[in-house]
Amino acid sequence: MRPNQSPRSIADQSYNNGKDDLEFQDFVASVSVTKEELAVLTGTREYSSIYEVREHLKAARQATEASQLLRDIRRHIQRIWAHFAATAIVATGSHYRSGSPRKT
């Protein structure tokens, strides 16, 4: 502690330094990019800011997730339908075999 400073002023400085650190971390996060973001940013002239690239990638991820969900639902429905069809064939086949005479 410096001779001229009170403990209160030192505490205020440490609070401000902590606040400055958080603001600096926010700034660094806002200008830092991932490899994927950098590839999109440098690979096309369509996007001129990191924000635009992040929004584009976010939308692309959401579209991919939605597409994957639809594929999963389609596969599930196909499995259910196949099971239903197999069950119907077995039930129908056994009904016709036992109920109708065979021609030889």
DOZA-908896 format. One record per residue (C-alpha): residue in three letters; x, y, z. Coordinates in nm, 3 decimals, m for minus. Example, Ala and Ser with C-alpha at 12.3 -4.5 7.8 and 13.67 -1.06 7.14 Angstrom:
// residues 2
R   guvo        px        py        pz
R    ALA     1.230    m0.450     0.780
R    SER     1.367    m0.106     0.714
***
This chain:
// residues 104
R   guvo        px        py        pz
R    MET     0.000     0.000     0.000
R    ARG     0.129     0.344    m0.085
R    PRO     0.158     0.587     0.205
R    ASN    m0.090     0.832     0.049
R    GLN    m0.364     0.581    m0.036
R    SER    m0.637     0.461     0.189
R    PRO    m0.745     0.094     0.183
R    ARG    m1.073     0.212     0.027
R    SER    m0.900     0.371    m0.275
R    ILE    m0.696     0.055    m0.327
R    ALA    m1.013    m0.154    m0.321
R    ASP    m1.173     0.082    m0.574
R    GLN    m0.871     0.044    m0.803
R    SER    m0.887    m0.334    m0.784
R    TYR    m1.260    m0.321    m0.869
R    ASN    m1.188    m0.101    m1.171
R    ASN    m0.903    m0.327    m1.280
R    GLY    m1.132    m0.628    m1.254
R    LYS    m1.399    m0.446    m1.454
R    ASP    m1.137    m0.348    m1.713
R    ASP    m1.023    m0.710    m1.733
R    LEU    m1.379    m0.826    m1.805
R    GLU    m1.424    m0.558    m2.068
R    PHE    m1.093    m0.658    m2.227
R    GLN    m1.195    m1.025    m2.226
R    ASP    m1.523    m0.929    m2.395
R    PHE    m1.329    m0.734    m2.657
R    VAL    m1.091    m1.024    m2.722
R    ALA    m1.385    m1.264    m2.752
R    SER    m1.556    m1.031    m3.000
R    VAL    m1.254    m1.017    m3.232
R    SER    m1.131    m1.375    m3.188
R    VAL    m1.242    m1.626    m3.449
R    THR    m1.235    m2.002    m3.481
R    LYS    m1.074    m2.177    m3.776
R    GLU    m1.420    m2.239    m3.920
R    GLU    m1.517    m1.872    m3.889
R    LEU    m1.187    m1.761    m4.039
R    ALA    m1.230    m1.998    m4.333
R    VAL    m1.577    m1.857    m4.408
R    LEU    m1.460    m1.498    m4.360
R    THR    m1.163    m1.535    m4.593
R    GLY    m1.328    m1.776    m4.835
R    THR    m1.608    m1.550    m4.950
R    ARG    m1.679    m1.183    m5.000
R    GLU    m2.040    m1.232    m4.893
R    TYR    m1.966    m1.162    m4.526
R    SER    m1.781    m0.854    m4.412
R    SER    m1.786    m0.896    m4.035
R    ILE    m1.727    m1.161    m3.774
R    TYR    m2.084    m1.112    m3.654
R    GLU    m2.223    m1.195    m4.001
R    VAL    m2.007    m1.506    m4.022
R    ARG    m2.120    m1.623    m3.678
R    GLU    m2.485    m1.569    m3.769
R    HIS    m2.436    m1.759    m4.096
R    LEU    m2.270    m2.052    m3.918
R    LYS    m2.536    m2.052    m3.647
R    ALA    m2.812    m2.068    m3.910
R    ALA    m2.626    m2.341    m4.096
R    ARG    m2.592    m2.547    m3.776
R    GLN    m2.962    m2.504    m3.700
R    ALA    m3.054    m2.609    m4.053
R    THR    m2.827    m2.912    m4.022
R    GLU    m2.981    m3.006    m3.688
R    ALA    m3.333    m2.967    m3.830
R    SER    m3.238    m3.173    m4.133
R    GLN    m3.092    m3.445    m3.911
R    LEU    m3.408    m3.446    m3.699
R    LEU    m3.624    m3.488    m4.010
R    ARG    m3.404    m3.777    m4.131
R    ASP    m3.434    m3.944    m3.790
R    ILE    m3.813    m3.902    m3.792
R    ARG    m3.833    m4.040    m4.147
R    ARG    m3.623    m4.346    m4.051
R    HIS    m3.839    m4.403    m3.744
R    ILE    m4.161    m4.384    m3.948
R    GLN    m4.016    m4.623    m4.207
R    ARG    m3.930    m4.873    m3.931
R    ILE    m4.279    m4.844    m3.783
R    TRP    m4.439    m4.884    m4.125
R    ALA    m4.221    m5.186    m4.208
R    HIS    m4.314    m5.347    m3.876
R    PHE    m4.682    m5.272    m3.936
R    ALA    m4.666    m5.410    m4.290
R    ALA    m4.489    m5.727    m4.175
R    THR    m4.744    m5.777    m3.899
R    ALA    m5.032    m5.719    m4.141
R    ILE    m4.888    m5.969    m4.390
R    VAL    m4.840    m6.233    m4.125
R    ALA    m5.190    m6.176    m3.984
R    THR    m5.350    m6.167    m4.326
R    GLY    m5.154    m6.466    m4.455
R    SER    m5.245    m6.687    m4.162
R    HIS    m5.610    m6.583    m4.195
R    TYR    m5.625    m6.676    m4.562
R    ARG    m5.436    m7.002    m4.514
R    SER    m5.662    m7.130    m4.243
R    GLY    m5.988    m6.997    m4.388
R    SER    m5.964    m7.076    m4.758
R    PRO    m5.928    m7.417    m4.920
R    ARG    m5.623    m7.482    m5.134
R    LYS    m5.647    m7.574    m5.497
R    THR    m5.419    m7.854    m5.606
***
